[in-house]
Amino acid sequence: MGLEQLTEEFVLQINNLHEIVSAQNWREMTRDIFVETLGKSVTKLEKLRDQSDKIRQELLHAQNPIELNELVREFDKLMPFLERNLELEQKRSPSEKVNLKDVAEMPELYSSIEQKILTLLLRCRYFAERLVIFVRKNSSTPIEGKSAARDILQLLEKKESELQQLKKKYENMRKKSYLGTLEEETSSDLEQSLITTNQNMEKTSTELSAEMKDHKKSIELLQQSLTAIDKKIAEQREAFDNFGAKSFELITVLKKERDYAKKIVLDVEHETLQLRNAYSREIINMQSEKNKARDEAEEKYERRMILLRKEIKKSDDLLHHFRIVAESKAKKLEETKEKLAETRAMLHTKKKHEAVKNKFKKENKKTDKTEKKKKSKKRKKRNKQQTQIKK
């Protein structure tokens, strides 16, 4: 199984577990629902832990891998705590008597466990986003040589480092707020101040009661004043009780608001990471599609150029052939012209010869006629002579 497929499964497991954890407010859960939800969460977290080990094994063969040791340490730190709480809740029988203190502390415990799981999921999502960018960077070979894609990846890595620094700063501030080292006054400081004030007031009330008992026997004349003081002390105690109840309600409301604010912050961070991850994927996919389109256009242009070169070569061959044919025809035309000139000369000579021949024939005809006349005259003369001789 490749690193890209392992990363996709890792992201899907994070999303599934986040849906399970965020489906219901843990502060309002009953014990049975809490046990069921925590059991599912522990199972999913174990799968996430195994998946992170597989990814870490795959990263050993990669160049400049991402360190997952910090994430694994957080898993190893949280898993025993969750398993111990799950085991304790499963061992508790439904018929067991419930202490009022436990009833007040259970919602706080459930909410604290929910926040720990969400915090770990947030850390997993941070590492998942870094893994997605790492896989995209190493798997997309056409992008590595492009300056625009390289700038985008460098920008994403820079933003990721800034987010990691902000995350560490946020965790340090949260630890300081828990330890009371911040100068700002928090709900824990208010709670401690109210408890101190309540203790001081109870101490004062106790001292007043003790002083009243010590002087009651010796000061009978001041009975009315003492009665008035008793009444005031009773009123003061009632006020102290009301003050304590209101303080407890205020502390409870502040804790609920604090837990709600933390949950909102974690949910917002989860959604922000999901959107950033989707945005990064869209940018890389768009860059890949652009490079693919450009490669296809270059291939199409190369094919077109090859066809044009072949056509040009064919045209050059045809032109060369036509040039040869034209040259041969020009030679034939020259030869024909020469033959025509010779033929014309021969015809001219023939005409002259015919004219001479005709002239010669005419002269021969005249000579023949003269000779014929002479012959006829001779024949007549000879005939006359023979006739005379016979007579």
C-alpha positions, 0 to 999 in steps of 0.5 A, a space after each residue: 500500500 502506497 503512502 498516498 493511499 495510507 494518507 487518504 485513509 488516515 484523513 478519512 479515519 480522522 473525519 469519521 472520529 470527529 463526526 462521532 465525537 462532535 455528534 453530541 455534547 459530552 457534558 450532557 451525556 448519561 453514563 451509558 451513552 458516555 461509555 458507548 461513545 468513549 469505547 467507539 472513540 478508543 477503537 478509532 484512536 487505536 486504528 489511527 495509531 496503527 495507521 500513523 505507524 504504517 505511515 511512519 514506516 513508509 516515510 523511512 524510505 522517502 527523502 526529507 520525511 515528516 517527523 511523526 514522533 511527536 504525534 505518536 507520543 501524544 497518542 501514547 500519552 492519551 490512550 492509557 488515560 482514555 482506556 483507564 477511564 473507560 475501564 472504570 466506567 464499565 466496572 461501575 454497576 448501574 445500581 451503585 449509589 451515586 455521590 452528589 459530588 460525582 454528579 457534579 464532577 462527571 460533566 466536567 470529566 466528560 467535557 475534559 475527555 472530549 476536549 482531549 480527544 478533539 485536541 489530539 484530532 486537531 494535531 492529527 489533522 495538522 500532520 495529515 495536511 502536511 502529509 498530503 502536501 508532502 505526497 503531492 509534492 513527491 508524487 507529481 513529477 511534472 510539477 517539480 520542474 515548474 517554477 509556479 508549482 514550486 512557488 505554490 508548494 513553498 508558500 504552503 510549507 511556509 504557511 504550515 510552519 507559521 501555523 505550527 508556531 501559532 499552535 505552539 504559542 497557543 498551547 503555551 498560553 493555555 498552559 500558562 493560563 492553567 498554571 495561573 502564570 498569566 497576568 490576565 484574570 481568568 475564571 480559575 482566578 475568580 473562583 479562587 478569589 471567591 473561595 478565599 472571600 467565603 473562607 474569610 467570611 466564614 472565619 469571621 462568622 465563627 469568631 463572632 459566634 465564639 465571642 458571643 458565647 463567651 460574653 453571653 453569661 456575663 452580660 445579661 443586661 445586653 440581652 437585647 443587643 445580643 439578640 439583635 446581634 444574633 439576628 444580624 449574624 443569622 442574616 449575615 449567614 443567610 447572605 453568606 449562604 446565598 453568596 456561596 450558592 450564587 458563586 457556585 452558580 457563577 463558577 459553573 456557568 463560567 466553566 460551561 462557557 469556557 468549555 463551550 468556547 474551547 469546543 467552538 475553537 476546536 471545531 473552527 480549527 478543524 473546519 479551517 484545516 479541512 478547507 485549507 486542505 481542500 483549497 491546497 488540493 484544488 490548487 495542486 489539481 488545477 496546476 496539474 490540469 494546466 500542465 496536462 493541458 499544456 503537455 497535450 497542446 505541445 504534443 498536438 503541436 508536435 504531431 501537427 509539425 511532424 505532419 506539416 514537415 511530411 507534407 512539406 517534404 512531399 511538396 519538395 519532392 513533387 516540386 523537384 520531380 516537376 522541375 525535372 519533368 519541366 527541364 526534360 520537357 524544355 529539352 524536348 521542346 528545344 529538340 522539337 524546335 531544332 527538328 522543326 527548323 530542320 523540317 522547315 529547311 527540308 520543306 523549303 529545299 523540297 519546295 525549291 526542288 519541286 519548283 525546279 522539277 516542275 520547271 524542268 518538267 515544263 521544259 521537257 514537255 516543250 522539248 517533247 512537243 517539238 520533238 514530236 512535231 519533228 518526228 511527225 514531220 519526218 514520218 510524213 516526209 518518210 511516208 511521202 517518199 515511200 509513196 513516191 517510191 512505190 509510184 
